[in-house]
Amino acid sequence: MAIKLAIVGVGKIVRDQHLPAIGANADYELIATASRHGTVDGVPAYTSIEAMLDAVPEIEAVSLCMPPQYRYDAAKVALEKGKHVFLEKPPGATISEVQDLAATAASKGLTLFASWHSRYAPAVEAAREFLASTTLHSMQINWKEDVRHWHPNQEWIWAAGGLGVFDPGINALSIMTHILPRAAFLTGAELTFPENRDAPIAAMLAFRDHAGVTINADFDWRQTGKQSWDILAETADGQMVLSEGGGELSIAGQHRAGGQNEEYPELYRRFAGLVKAGKSDVDLAPLTHVADAFMLGKRKFTEAFYD
Ligand code: NAP
């Protein structure tokens, strides 16, 4: 039987990724949406999650796709009504609120899925396997894109809790935390804030792991022209280049993995598997590194940013 699903927060990522992935997966039937303005053709629409859950009690699961600052209350309402919950990334605005949701889901035997779409990029698993088989000397992450192109007029992203450049940067951290052979911890950071915004436009991060391997990350939202979503690793078996946001892998100059982007179809397969198995998946490692950067990072201010 298909999972009766509802979407909350119908915006860019829902149209670009969620709707095609759900539509192509027989494990789901999309039966309602809740959004103040957005709707999906042919699907009953409500303007709040409360009104939707009252009107359509047969909903079994919800995908929460609004900005992270507004996700906790919706997730709590859904869990209290006995619904499984899929959280877009980042799973919340704070670590402790997501822990609260995880405890609620566990107490009710419901699935909570903190999704990290970049982990499902086609070459990420091969990179993880390679790093587990070699000796890592160092890693450099370059995640640089043009905010005006990717996030036009998204005011929430510049507000406190919107994460600024960490909104894409956390995708890099979700890959990093998945492929590293050992956990790493932050040793220093520098965050650059536009003088008129509460979230950073650039961030430089330095990490070290238990074995003393250093990892540096450079996130920047001011890159025009070619965009960079690359992870470079120096290893005993040559340089590993994981490029295109985890989409392509080469090692010592040889192409090793890559292919079609199946990130959101994979996320929905994973969520259906978790629901069927009665399990949750809430990995807070990427969000923890972002919180550490806000805690440890030096702050610089730069010119005001306007869309
Ligand atoms: P978006 O289009 O700006 O927002 C999604 C929807 O959330 C909006 O259309 C809006 O719908 C609702 N919303 C906005 N502000 C709200 C508020 N104050 N309270 C309640 N609902 C609000 O953003 P998006 O790009 O889809 O991103 C949403 C989430 O997906 C973010 O966490 C982002 O990191 C993640 N994500 C985005 C992308 C991407 O490429 N855009 C990729 C991967 C993941 P209504 O006005 O109809 O309520």
py3Dmol code that shows the C-alpha trace and the ligand (Angstrom):
import py3Dmol

protein = """\
ATOM      1  CA  MET A   1       0.000   0.000   0.000  1.00  0.00           C
ATOM      2  CA  ALA A   2       1.301   3.434  -0.942  1.00  0.00           C
ATOM      3  CA  ILE A   3       2.130   5.872   1.859  1.00  0.00           C
ATOM      4  CA  LYS A   4      -0.452   8.675   1.918  1.00  0.00           C
ATOM      5  CA  LEU A   5       1.814  11.717   1.828  1.00  0.00           C
ATOM      6  CA  ALA A   6       1.357  15.474   2.224  1.00  0.00           C
ATOM      7  CA  ILE A   7       3.804  18.279   1.442  1.00  0.00           C
ATOM      8  CA  VAL A   8       4.142  21.375   3.583  1.00  0.00           C
ATOM      9  CA  GLY A   9       5.803  24.531   2.189  1.00  0.00           C
ATOM     10  CA  VAL A  10       5.305  24.396  -1.567  1.00  0.00           C
ATOM     11  CA  GLY A  11       8.208  26.387  -3.020  1.00  0.00           C
ATOM     12  CA  LYS A  12      11.269  26.037  -5.223  1.00  0.00           C
ATOM     13  CA  ILE A  13      12.653  22.719  -4.005  1.00  0.00           C
ATOM     14  CA  VAL A  14       9.220  21.094  -3.980  1.00  0.00           C
ATOM     15  CA  ARG A  15       8.661  21.972  -7.640  1.00  0.00           C
ATOM     16  CA  ASP A  16      12.226  21.193  -8.736  1.00  0.00           C
ATOM     17  CA  GLN A  17      12.753  17.913  -6.881  1.00  0.00           C
ATOM     18  CA  HIS A  18      10.062  16.610  -4.500  1.00  0.00           C
ATOM     19  CA  LEU A  19       7.152  16.466  -6.947  1.00  0.00           C
ATOM     20  CA  PRO A  20       9.060  14.583  -9.698  1.00  0.00           C
ATOM     21  CA  ALA A  21      10.563  12.142  -7.154  1.00  0.00           C
ATOM     22  CA  ILE A  22       7.204  11.442  -5.469  1.00  0.00           C
ATOM     23  CA  GLY A  23       5.394  11.164  -8.799  1.00  0.00           C
ATOM     24  CA  ALA A  24       7.841   8.508 -10.009  1.00  0.00           C
ATOM     25  CA  ASN A  25       7.672   6.400  -6.828  1.00  0.00           C
ATOM     26  CA  ALA A  26       4.762   3.930  -6.461  1.00  0.00           C
ATOM     27  CA  ASP A  27       5.366   3.840  -2.693  1.00  0.00           C
ATOM     28  CA  TYR A  28       3.682   7.267  -2.395  1.00  0.00           C
ATOM     29  CA  GLU A  29       0.341   8.862  -3.042  1.00  0.00           C
ATOM     30  CA  LEU A  30       0.392  12.653  -2.675  1.00  0.00           C
ATOM     31  CA  ILE A  31      -2.998  13.478  -1.167  1.00  0.00           C
ATOM     32  CA  ALA A  32      -2.685  17.044   0.194  1.00  0.00           C
ATOM     33  CA  THR A  33      -0.515  20.140   0.493  1.00  0.00           C
ATOM     34  CA  ALA A  34      -0.292  22.895   3.099  1.00  0.00           C
ATOM     35  CA  SER A  35       1.230  26.202   2.065  1.00  0.00           C
ATOM     36  CA  ARG A  36       0.229  29.824   2.505  1.00  0.00           C
ATOM     37  CA  HIS A  37       0.475  30.518  -1.240  1.00  0.00           C
ATOM     38  CA  GLY A  38       1.804  27.476  -3.110  1.00  0.00           C
ATOM     39  CA  THR A  39      -0.400  24.706  -4.496  1.00  0.00           C
ATOM     40  CA  VAL A  40       0.069  21.605  -6.670  1.00  0.00           C
ATOM     41  CA  ASP A  41      -2.293  21.023  -9.592  1.00  0.00           C
ATOM     42  CA  GLY A  42      -4.936  18.412  -8.815  1.00  0.00           C
ATOM     43  CA  VAL A  43      -3.971  18.014  -5.137  1.00  0.00           C
ATOM     44  CA  PRO A  44      -6.254  19.336  -2.349  1.00  0.00           C
ATOM     45  CA  ALA A  45      -4.582  22.426  -0.869  1.00  0.00           C
ATOM     46  CA  TYR A  46      -4.767  23.958   2.614  1.00  0.00           C
ATOM     47  CA  THR A  47      -3.097  27.082   3.942  1.00  0.00           C
ATOM     48  CA  SER A  48      -1.836  25.590   7.216  1.00  0.00           C
ATOM     49  CA  ILE A  49      -0.664  22.190   8.389  1.00  0.00           C
ATOM     50  CA  GLU A  50      -3.224  22.241  11.214  1.00  0.00           C
ATOM     51  CA  ALA A  51      -6.130  22.771   8.807  1.00  0.00           C
ATOM     52  CA  MET A  52      -4.759  20.084   6.468  1.00  0.00           C
ATOM     53  CA  LEU A  53      -4.319  17.432   9.169  1.00  0.00           C
ATOM     54  CA  ASP A  54      -7.828  18.141  10.546  1.00  0.00           C
ATOM     55  CA  ALA A  55      -9.405  17.914   7.074  1.00  0.00           C
ATOM     56  CA  VAL A  56      -7.431  14.888   5.805  1.00  0.00           C
ATOM     57  CA  PRO A  57      -6.889  12.516   8.742  1.00  0.00           C
ATOM     58  CA  GLU A  58      -5.797   9.671   6.433  1.00  0.00           C
ATOM     59  CA  ILE A  59      -2.437  11.422   5.811  1.00  0.00           C
ATOM     60  CA  GLU A  60       0.283   9.040   7.045  1.00  0.00           C
ATOM     61  CA  ALA A  61       3.426  11.103   6.415  1.00  0.00           C
ATOM     62  CA  VAL A  62       4.430  14.701   5.735  1.00  0.00           C
ATOM     63  CA  SER A  63       7.408  16.227   3.919  1.00  0.00           C
ATOM     64  CA  LEU A  64       8.314  19.547   5.520  1.00  0.00           C
ATOM     65  CA  CYS A  65       9.914  21.787   2.889  1.00  0.00           C
ATOM     66  CA  MET A  66       9.593  25.270   4.343  1.00  0.00           C
ATOM     67  CA  PRO A  67      12.701  27.194   5.518  1.00  0.00           C
ATOM     68  CA  PRO A  68      14.350  25.698   8.626  1.00  0.00           C
ATOM     69  CA  GLN A  69      13.294  28.464  11.007  1.00  0.00           C
ATOM     70  CA  TYR A  70       9.636  27.477  10.591  1.00  0.00           C
ATOM     71  CA  ARG A  71       9.981  23.698  10.579  1.00  0.00           C
ATOM     72  CA  TYR A  72       9.934  22.686  14.264  1.00  0.00           C
ATOM     73  CA  ASP A  73       6.340  23.702  15.022  1.00  0.00           C
ATOM     74  CA  ALA A  74       5.049  21.951  11.904  1.00  0.00           C
ATOM     75  CA  ALA A  75       7.033  18.804  12.733  1.00  0.00           C
ATOM     76  CA  LYS A  76       5.724  18.783  16.300  1.00  0.00           C
ATOM     77  CA  VAL A  77       2.105  19.126  15.142  1.00  0.00           C
ATOM     78  CA  ALA A  78       2.593  16.289  12.636  1.00  0.00           C
ATOM     79  CA  LEU A  79       4.252  13.938  15.145  1.00  0.00           C
ATOM     80  CA  GLU A  80       1.592  14.642  17.759  1.00  0.00           C
ATOM     81  CA  LYS A  81      -1.036  13.649  15.187  1.00  0.00           C
ATOM     82  CA  GLY A  82       0.797  10.365  14.553  1.00  0.00           C
ATOM     83  CA  LYS A  83       2.396  11.207  11.185  1.00  0.00           C
ATOM     84  CA  HIS A  84       5.850  10.175   9.950  1.00  0.00           C
ATOM     85  CA  VAL A  85       8.028  13.209   9.116  1.00  0.00           C
ATOM     86  CA  PHE A  86      10.537  13.896   6.326  1.00  0.00           C
ATOM     87  CA  LEU A  87      12.611  17.015   7.056  1.00  0.00           C
ATOM     88  CA  GLU A  88      14.289  18.953   4.231  1.00  0.00           C
ATOM     89  CA  LYS A  89      17.856  19.948   4.979  1.00  0.00           C
ATOM     90  CA  PRO A  90      18.959  21.502   7.275  1.00  0.00           C
ATOM     91  CA  PRO A  91      16.641  19.610   9.643  1.00  0.00           C
ATOM     92  CA  GLY A  92      16.006  22.628  11.866  1.00  0.00           C
ATOM     93  CA  ALA A  93      17.258  25.967  13.070  1.00  0.00           C
ATOM     94  CA  THR A  94      18.947  24.499  16.161  1.00  0.00           C
ATOM     95  CA  ILE A  95      20.385  21.162  17.207  1.00  0.00           C
ATOM     96  CA  SER A  96      18.314  20.940  20.368  1.00  0.00           C
ATOM     97  CA  GLU A  97      14.986  21.403  18.584  1.00  0.00           C
ATOM     98  CA  VAL A  98      15.792  18.518  16.231  1.00  0.00           C
ATOM     99  CA  GLN A  99      16.798  16.372  19.214  1.00  0.00           C
ATOM    100  CA  ASP A 100      13.432  17.191  20.750  1.00  0.00           C
ATOM    101  CA  LEU A 101      11.693  16.035  17.554  1.00  0.00           C
ATOM    102  CA  ALA A 102      13.770  12.844  17.476  1.00  0.00           C
ATOM    103  CA  ALA A 103      12.770  12.053  21.067  1.00  0.00           C
ATOM    104  CA  THR A 104       9.101  12.713  20.269  1.00  0.00           C
ATOM    105  CA  ALA A 105       9.222  10.488  17.187  1.00  0.00           C
ATOM    106  CA  ALA A 106      10.913   7.705  19.158  1.00  0.00           C
ATOM    107  CA  SER A 107       8.361   7.916  21.981  1.00  0.00           C
ATOM    108  CA  LYS A 108       5.527   7.514  19.475  1.00  0.00           C
ATOM    109  CA  GLY A 109       7.131   4.856  17.283  1.00  0.00           C
ATOM    110  CA  LEU A 110       7.121   7.213  14.277  1.00  0.00           C
ATOM    111  CA  THR A 111       9.758   7.781  11.595  1.00  0.00           C
ATOM    112  CA  LEU A 112      11.718  11.045  11.581  1.00  0.00           C
ATOM    113  CA  PHE A 113      14.045  11.431   8.603  1.00  0.00           C
ATOM    114  CA  ALA A 114      16.582  14.275   8.563  1.00  0.00           C
ATOM    115  CA  SER A 115      17.336  14.208   4.839  1.00  0.00           C
ATOM    116  CA  TRP A 116      20.756  15.128   3.414  1.00  0.00           C
ATOM    117  CA  HIS A 117      20.242  15.031  -0.334  1.00  0.00           C
ATOM    118  CA  SER A 118      23.894  15.535  -1.305  1.00  0.00           C
ATOM    119  CA  ARG A 119      24.848  12.242   0.349  1.00  0.00           C
ATOM    120  CA  TYR A 120      22.882  10.523  -2.419  1.00  0.00           C
ATOM    121  CA  ALA A 121      24.813  12.168  -5.267  1.00  0.00           C
ATOM    122  CA  PRO A 122      26.034   9.421  -7.635  1.00  0.00           C
ATOM    123  CA  ALA A 123      29.772   9.403  -6.791  1.00  0.00           C
ATOM    124  CA  VAL A 124      29.621   9.911  -3.009  1.00  0.00           C
ATOM    125  CA  GLU A 125      29.466   6.244  -2.032  1.00  0.00           C
ATOM    126  CA  ALA A 126      32.491   5.437  -4.227  1.00  0.00           C
ATOM    127  CA  ALA A 127      34.424   8.282  -2.577  1.00  0.00           C
ATOM    128  CA  ARG A 128      33.558   6.905   0.852  1.00  0.00           C
ATOM    129  CA  GLU A 129      34.738   3.430  -0.136  1.00  0.00           C
ATOM    130  CA  PHE A 130      37.981   4.815  -1.594  1.00  0.00           C
ATOM    131  CA  LEU A 131      38.814   6.853   1.517  1.00  0.00           C
ATOM    132  CA  ALA A 132      38.154   3.801   3.690  1.00  0.00           C
ATOM    133  CA  SER A 133      40.722   1.851   1.620  1.00  0.00           C
ATOM    134  CA  THR A 134      43.594   4.366   1.565  1.00  0.00           C
ATOM    135  CA  THR A 135      45.481   6.757   3.842  1.00  0.00           C
ATOM    136  CA  LEU A 136      44.140  10.300   3.850  1.00  0.00           C
ATOM    137  CA  HIS A 137      46.732  13.082   4.110  1.00  0.00           C
ATOM    138  CA  SER A 138      44.522  16.194   3.777  1.00  0.00           C
ATOM    139  CA  MET A 139      41.247  17.459   2.336  1.00  0.00           C
ATOM    140  CA  GLN A 140      40.175  20.749   0.749  1.00  0.00           C
ATOM    141  CA  ILE A 141      36.506  21.592   0.175  1.00  0.00           C
ATOM    142  CA  ASN A 142      35.592  24.414  -2.235  1.00  0.00           C
ATOM    143  CA  TRP A 143      31.874  25.251  -2.287  1.00  0.00           C
ATOM    144  CA  LYS A 144      31.485  28.548  -4.129  1.00  0.00           C
ATOM    145  CA  GLU A 145      28.381  29.703  -5.944  1.00  0.00           C
ATOM    146  CA  ASP A 146      26.435  32.771  -6.993  1.00  0.00           C
ATOM    147  CA  VAL A 147      23.736  33.486  -4.420  1.00  0.00           C
ATOM    148  CA  ARG A 148      21.890  35.798  -6.799  1.00  0.00           C
ATOM    149  CA  HIS A 149      21.475  32.935  -9.247  1.00  0.00           C
ATOM    150  CA  TRP A 150      20.540  30.152  -6.808  1.00  0.00           C
ATOM    151  CA  HIS A 151      18.637  32.018  -4.094  1.00  0.00           C
ATOM    152  CA  PRO A 152      17.060  35.122  -5.647  1.00  0.00           C
ATOM    153  CA  ASN A 153      14.983  37.147  -3.183  1.00  0.00           C
ATOM    154  CA  GLN A 154      15.003  34.426  -0.500  1.00  0.00           C
ATOM    155  CA  GLU A 155      14.875  36.723   2.520  1.00  0.00           C
ATOM    156  CA  TRP A 156      14.696  33.832   5.026  1.00  0.00           C
ATOM    157  CA  ILE A 157      18.146  32.638   3.973  1.00  0.00           C
ATOM    158  CA  TRP A 158      19.713  35.907   5.190  1.00  0.00           C
ATOM    159  CA  ALA A 159      17.772  35.962   8.474  1.00  0.00           C
ATOM    160  CA  ALA A 160      19.051  34.435  11.712  1.00  0.00           C
ATOM    161  CA  GLY A 161      18.597  30.678  11.426  1.00  0.00           C
ATOM    162  CA  GLY A 162      18.617  30.822   7.614  1.00  0.00           C
ATOM    163  CA  LEU A 163      22.320  29.871   7.692  1.00  0.00           C
ATOM    164  CA  GLY A 164      23.431  32.111   4.817  1.00  0.00           C
ATOM    165  CA  VAL A 165      26.292  30.494   2.905  1.00  0.00           C
ATOM    166  CA  PHE A 166      25.955  27.437   5.139  1.00  0.00           C
ATOM    167  CA  ASP A 167      22.675  26.645   3.371  1.00  0.00           C
ATOM    168  CA  PRO A 168      24.713  25.224   0.451  1.00  0.00           C
ATOM    169  CA  GLY A 169      27.804  24.704   2.620  1.00  0.00           C
ATOM    170  CA  ILE A 170      25.971  22.219   4.836  1.00  0.00           C
ATOM    171  CA  ASN A 171      25.578  20.042   1.732  1.00  0.00           C
ATOM    172  CA  ALA A 172      29.382  19.853   1.530  1.00  0.00           C
ATOM    173  CA  LEU A 173      29.516  19.073   5.253  1.00  0.00           C
ATOM    174  CA  SER A 174      26.912  16.326   4.807  1.00  0.00           C
ATOM    175  CA  ILE A 175      29.204  14.703   2.215  1.00  0.00           C
ATOM    176  CA  MET A 176      32.340  15.319   4.290  1.00  0.00           C
ATOM    177  CA  THR A 177      30.861  13.698   7.398  1.00  0.00           C
ATOM    178  CA  HIS A 178      29.726  10.725   5.314  1.00  0.00           C
ATOM    179  CA  ILE A 179      32.962  10.002   3.418  1.00  0.00           C
ATOM    180  CA  LEU A 180      35.645  10.719   6.031  1.00  0.00           C
ATOM    181  CA  PRO A 181      37.110   7.576   7.579  1.00  0.00           C
ATOM    182  CA  ARG A 182      37.134   9.248  11.017  1.00  0.00           C
ATOM    183  CA  ALA A 183      35.019  12.002  12.545  1.00  0.00           C
ATOM    184  CA  ALA A 184      36.554  15.493  12.365  1.00  0.00           C
ATOM    185  CA  PHE A 185      36.140  18.507  14.610  1.00  0.00           C
ATOM    186  CA  LEU A 186      36.339  22.215  13.962  1.00  0.00           C
ATOM    187  CA  THR A 187      39.550  23.996  15.035  1.00  0.00           C
ATOM    188  CA  GLY A 188      38.943  27.463  13.600  1.00  0.00           C
ATOM    189  CA  ALA A 189      36.605  29.478  11.392  1.00  0.00           C
ATOM    190  CA  GLU A 190      36.151  32.922   9.913  1.00  0.00           C
ATOM    191  CA  LEU A 191      32.642  34.042   8.949  1.00  0.00           C
ATOM    192  CA  THR A 192      32.031  37.073   6.717  1.00  0.00           C
ATOM    193  CA  PHE A 193      28.697  38.863   7.163  1.00  0.00           C
ATOM    194  CA  PRO A 194      27.252  41.573   4.877  1.00  0.00           C
ATOM    195  CA  GLU A 195      26.790  44.572   7.164  1.00  0.00           C
ATOM    196  CA  ASN A 196      22.998  44.523   6.574  1.00  0.00           C
ATOM    197  CA  ARG A 197      22.431  40.772   7.097  1.00  0.00           C
ATOM    198  CA  ASP A 198      22.243  38.310  10.018  1.00  0.00           C
ATOM    199  CA  ALA A 199      23.746  35.370   8.118  1.00  0.00           C
ATOM    200  CA  PRO A 200      27.195  35.003   6.513  1.00  0.00           C
ATOM    201  CA  ILE A 201      27.989  35.365   2.801  1.00  0.00           C
ATOM    202  CA  ALA A 202      31.304  33.496   3.143  1.00  0.00           C
ATOM    203  CA  ALA A 203      32.992  31.144   5.596  1.00  0.00           C
ATOM    204  CA  MET A 204      36.442  29.577   5.945  1.00  0.00           C
ATOM    205  CA  LEU A 205      36.554  26.492   8.150  1.00  0.00           C
ATOM    206  CA  ALA A 206      39.457  24.425   9.464  1.00  0.00           C
ATOM    207  CA  PHE A 207      38.973  20.909  10.858  1.00  0.00           C
ATOM    208  CA  ARG A 208      41.250  18.213  12.236  1.00  0.00           C
ATOM    209  CA  ASP A 209      40.553  14.565  12.922  1.00  0.00           C
ATOM    210  CA  HIS A 210      41.810  12.250  15.666  1.00  0.00           C
ATOM    211  CA  ALA A 211      44.765  11.209  13.499  1.00  0.00           C
ATOM    212  CA  GLY A 212      45.785  14.844  12.928  1.00  0.00           C
ATOM    213  CA  VAL A 213      44.584  15.039   9.307  1.00  0.00           C
ATOM    214  CA  THR A 214      43.582  18.596   8.387  1.00  0.00           C
ATOM    215  CA  ILE A 215      40.498  19.482   6.394  1.00  0.00           C
ATOM    216  CA  ASN A 216      39.833  22.997   5.125  1.00  0.00           C
ATOM    217  CA  ALA A 217      36.600  24.311   3.694  1.00  0.00           C
ATOM    218  CA  ASP A 218      36.030  27.491   1.736  1.00  0.00           C
ATOM    219  CA  PHE A 219      32.385  28.509   1.273  1.00  0.00           C
ATOM    220  CA  ASP A 220      31.597  31.638  -0.747  1.00  0.00           C
ATOM    221  CA  TRP A 221      28.382  32.990  -2.205  1.00  0.00           C
ATOM    222  CA  ARG A 222      30.029  35.692  -4.324  1.00  0.00           C
ATOM    223  CA  GLN A 223      31.307  33.436  -7.093  1.00  0.00           C
ATOM    224  CA  THR A 224      30.108  34.355 -10.546  1.00  0.00           C
ATOM    225  CA  GLY A 225      31.030  32.387 -13.677  1.00  0.00           C
ATOM    226  CA  LYS A 226      31.985  28.751 -13.115  1.00  0.00           C
ATOM    227  CA  GLN A 227      30.530  27.393  -9.888  1.00  0.00           C
ATOM    228  CA  SER A 228      32.567  25.129  -7.576  1.00  0.00           C
ATOM    229  CA  TRP A 229      31.201  22.221  -5.564  1.00  0.00           C
ATOM    230  CA  ASP A 230      34.424  20.249  -5.177  1.00  0.00           C
ATOM    231  CA  ILE A 231      36.112  18.092  -2.536  1.00  0.00           C
ATOM    232  CA  LEU A 232      39.815  17.381  -3.119  1.00  0.00           C
ATOM    233  CA  ALA A 233      41.670  14.826  -1.012  1.00  0.00           C
ATOM    234  CA  GLU A 234      45.399  14.074  -1.005  1.00  0.00           C
ATOM    235  CA  THR A 235      45.862  10.366  -0.280  1.00  0.00           C
ATOM    236  CA  ALA A 236      48.515   7.637  -0.373  1.00  0.00           C
ATOM    237  CA  ASP A 237      46.947   6.524  -3.681  1.00  0.00           C
ATOM    238  CA  GLY A 238      46.932   9.927  -5.365  1.00  0.00           C
ATOM    239  CA  GLN A 239      44.570  12.878  -5.475  1.00  0.00           C
ATOM    240  CA  MET A 240      40.847  12.202  -5.155  1.00  0.00           C
ATOM    241  CA  VAL A 241      38.594  14.768  -6.829  1.00  0.00           C
ATOM    242  CA  LEU A 242      34.907  14.577  -5.951  1.00  0.00           C
ATOM    243  CA  SER A 243      33.355  17.287  -8.138  1.00  0.00           C
ATOM    244  CA  GLU A 244      29.918  18.535  -9.241  1.00  0.00           C
ATOM    245  CA  GLY A 245      28.540  18.357  -5.698  1.00  0.00           C
ATOM    246  CA  GLY A 246      29.342  14.657  -5.376  1.00  0.00           C
ATOM    247  CA  GLY A 247      28.325  13.878  -8.949  1.00  0.00           C
ATOM    248  CA  GLU A 248      31.706  12.837 -10.371  1.00  0.00           C
ATOM    249  CA  LEU A 249      34.756  11.093  -8.903  1.00  0.00           C
ATOM    250  CA  SER A 250      38.283  10.791 -10.221  1.00  0.00           C
ATOM    251  CA  ILE A 251      41.313   9.299  -8.493  1.00  0.00           C
ATOM    252  CA  ALA A 252      44.876   9.984  -9.660  1.00  0.00           C
ATOM    253  CA  GLY A 253      43.452  11.432 -12.855  1.00  0.00           C
ATOM    254  CA  GLN A 254      41.262   8.409 -13.675  1.00  0.00           C
ATOM    255  CA  HIS A 255      37.465   8.751 -13.813  1.00  0.00           C
ATOM    256  CA  ARG A 256      36.024   6.310 -11.253  1.00  0.00           C
ATOM    257  CA  ALA A 257      32.330   7.042 -10.679  1.00  0.00           C
ATOM    258  CA  GLY A 258      29.504   9.365 -11.642  1.00  0.00           C
ATOM    259  CA  GLY A 259      26.269   9.434 -13.537  1.00  0.00           C
ATOM    260  CA  GLN A 260      22.694  10.532 -13.356  1.00  0.00           C
ATOM    261  CA  ASN A 261      21.503  12.630 -10.414  1.00  0.00           C
ATOM    262  CA  GLU A 262      19.090  10.499  -8.361  1.00  0.00           C
ATOM    263  CA  GLU A 263      19.361  12.408  -5.070  1.00  0.00           C
ATOM    264  CA  TYR A 264      15.659  13.041  -4.400  1.00  0.00           C
ATOM    265  CA  PRO A 265      14.412   9.690  -5.777  1.00  0.00           C
ATOM    266  CA  GLU A 266      16.955   8.058  -3.418  1.00  0.00           C
ATOM    267  CA  LEU A 267      15.779  10.199  -0.485  1.00  0.00           C
ATOM    268  CA  TYR A 268      12.190   9.092  -1.030  1.00  0.00           C
ATOM    269  CA  ARG A 269      13.242   5.435  -1.376  1.00  0.00           C
ATOM    270  CA  ARG A 270      15.109   5.776   1.910  1.00  0.00           C
ATOM    271  CA  PHE A 271      12.133   7.418   3.655  1.00  0.00           C
ATOM    272  CA  ALA A 272       9.749   4.664   2.500  1.00  0.00           C
ATOM    273  CA  GLY A 273      12.233   2.052   3.755  1.00  0.00           C
ATOM    274  CA  LEU A 274      12.472   3.755   7.144  1.00  0.00           C
ATOM    275  CA  VAL A 275       8.668   3.981   7.476  1.00  0.00           C
ATOM    276  CA  LYS A 276       8.277   0.296   6.586  1.00  0.00           C
ATOM    277  CA  ALA A 277      11.040  -0.708   9.011  1.00  0.00           C
ATOM    278  CA  GLY A 278       9.677   1.536  11.797  1.00  0.00           C
ATOM    279  CA  LYS A 279      13.016   3.373  12.067  1.00  0.00           C
ATOM    280  CA  SER A 280      14.320   6.968  12.111  1.00  0.00           C
ATOM    281  CA  ASP A 281      17.460   8.497  10.611  1.00  0.00           C
ATOM    282  CA  VAL A 282      18.517  11.753  12.261  1.00  0.00           C
ATOM    283  CA  ASP A 283      22.212  12.461  11.760  1.00  0.00           C
ATOM    284  CA  LEU A 284      23.063  15.850  13.245  1.00  0.00           C
ATOM    285  CA  ALA A 285      26.787  15.847  12.352  1.00  0.00           C
ATOM    286  CA  PRO A 286      26.538  18.431   9.499  1.00  0.00           C
ATOM    287  CA  LEU A 287      24.412  20.818  11.584  1.00  0.00           C
ATOM    288  CA  THR A 288      26.765  20.367  14.555  1.00  0.00           C
ATOM    289  CA  HIS A 289      29.713  21.587  12.475  1.00  0.00           C
ATOM    290  CA  VAL A 290      27.711  24.660  11.415  1.00  0.00           C
ATOM    291  CA  ALA A 291      26.796  25.369  15.039  1.00  0.00           C
ATOM    292  CA  ASP A 292      30.477  24.995  15.997  1.00  0.00           C
ATOM    293  CA  ALA A 293      31.415  27.503  13.269  1.00  0.00           C
ATOM    294  CA  PHE A 294      29.002  30.056  14.702  1.00  0.00           C
ATOM    295  CA  MET A 295      30.406  29.294  18.195  1.00  0.00           C
ATOM    296  CA  LEU A 296      34.134  29.326  17.384  1.00  0.00           C
ATOM    297  CA  GLY A 297      34.307  31.512  14.298  1.00  0.00           C
ATOM    298  CA  LYS A 298      35.800  34.992  14.086  1.00  0.00           C
ATOM    299  CA  ARG A 299      33.452  37.494  12.436  1.00  0.00           C
ATOM    300  CA  LYS A 300      34.236  39.937   9.669  1.00  0.00           C
ATOM    301  CA  PHE A 301      31.864  42.396   8.054  1.00  0.00           C
ATOM    302  CA  THR A 302      31.714  43.285   4.389  1.00  0.00           C
ATOM    303  CA  GLU A 303      29.645  45.515   2.124  1.00  0.00           C
ATOM    304  CA  ALA A 304      25.864  45.313   2.337  1.00  0.00           C
ATOM    305  CA  PHE A 305      24.167  42.703   0.145  1.00  0.00           C
ATOM    306  CA  TYR A 306      21.070  43.477  -1.941  1.00  0.00           C
ATOM    307  CA  ASP A 307      19.415  41.059  -4.390  1.00  0.00           C
TER     308      ASP A 307
END
"""
ligand_1 = """\
48
NAP
P 11.492 28.703 -0.732
O 10.946 28.405 -2.085
O 11.872 30.108 -0.389
O 10.521 28.226 0.433
C 9.692 27.104 0.383
C 8.300 27.505 0.818
O 8.235 27.628 2.224
C 7.852 28.853 0.304
O 7.411 28.783 -1.030
C 6.748 29.235 1.274
O 5.498 28.737 0.813
C 7.169 28.510 2.552
N 7.633 29.527 3.491
C 8.481 30.538 3.258
N 8.599 31.312 4.352
C 7.801 30.754 5.265
C 7.461 31.100 6.594
N 7.930 32.212 7.157
N 6.607 30.310 7.277
C 6.072 29.227 6.696
N 6.336 28.865 5.426
C 7.197 29.620 4.729
O 12.756 27.809 -0.411
P 13.317 26.478 -1.094
O 14.416 26.849 -1.985
O 12.225 25.632 -1.593
O 14.002 25.823 0.200
C 13.243 25.246 1.234
C 14.134 24.277 1.990
O 14.648 23.324 1.059
C 15.354 24.958 2.634
O 15.611 24.392 3.888
C 16.481 24.665 1.662
O 17.732 24.596 2.307
C 16.062 23.304 1.140
N 16.632 23.015 -0.183
C 16.545 23.928 -1.207
C 17.171 23.666 -2.417
C 17.113 24.616 -3.576
O 17.824 24.421 -4.582
N 16.277 25.647 -3.563
C 17.865 22.478 -2.594
C 17.874 21.547 -1.579
C 17.253 21.833 -0.374
P 4.148 29.549 1.152
O 4.420 31.002 0.975
O 3.172 28.991 0.145
O 3.808 29.183 2.565
"""
view = py3Dmol.view(width=600, height=400)
view.addModel(protein, "pdb")
view.setStyle({"model": 0}, {"cartoon": {"style": "trace"}})
view.addModel(ligand_1, "xyz")
view.setStyle({"model": 1}, {"stick": {}})
view.zoomTo()
view.show()
